[in-house]
Amino acid sequence: MTQIDFYTHAADKYHTACVLCAKAVERGLRVMVYTPDAATTEKMDKLLWSTPAVGFIPHCRASDSLAPVTPVIVDHNADMLAHDDILLNLHTEQPLFFSRFHRLIEIVSTEENDRTAARERFRFYRDRGYEIHSHDIGNKAR
């Protein structure tokens, strides 16, 4: 069964996504960052080139020929999923294909509309019997 983790109170949802991607890559895991649209895909692509400040997280789009060997895939198109390690969801809704992944990460910002959408996703997963782990990252130093 998919392990589900909610990271709550994120001051910057996209920066948090980059940090979590870096940690996963350090552990030899692969991440699919599922974005809601092309603009967010582009934003995450640019952030991953500069986060961390002294490094770079290897990433590409799902349609790239290097996708099968690249640790992080960033895309709003879920038609071509290259692996099933970690799904990092940046959508406001739960991805229909989340259960094929070993782990699902949801990041919740401090914005009320984002928190409301996250509560709906939380209920969706809980009502289907998934065990959910919550991590309050709001008070952690960056």
Disulfide bonds with the S-S distance in Angstrom:
none
